[in-house]
Amino acid sequence: MKIQKEKQQGWSWSAFILGPFWYIAHGLILRGLFLILITIVTIGFGLPVIWVYCGIRANSDYFENQLKSHSKYSPSKIDE
């Protein structure tokens, strides 16, 4: 799987609209569940902040997750 560097930054409308469910759909389950938990604890008052956070950070969070998952199986790490 090729990682797209141009998608590592910027606003994500789909993440803004879907919020924490975007994270869950893209394999960032713990972060998505944590964001849902924050929304529940704040009785929904935190939802606008969560939406904006998701719109701003989703692409970079996904990119970092992809880098971590690919670096686990890197041939250079086998020798270490």
CORQUI-V792550 format. One record per run of one state. SS is the DSSP state (H for helix, E for strand, C for the rest). FROM is the first residue (numbers start at 0). LEN is the number of residues. If there is no record, write none. Layout:
SS	FROM	LEN
SS	FROM	LEN
This chain:
C	0	4
H	4	3
C	7	5
H	12	6
C	18	1
H	19	6
C	25	3
H	28	13
C	41	5
H	46	25
C	71	3
H	74	4
C	78	2
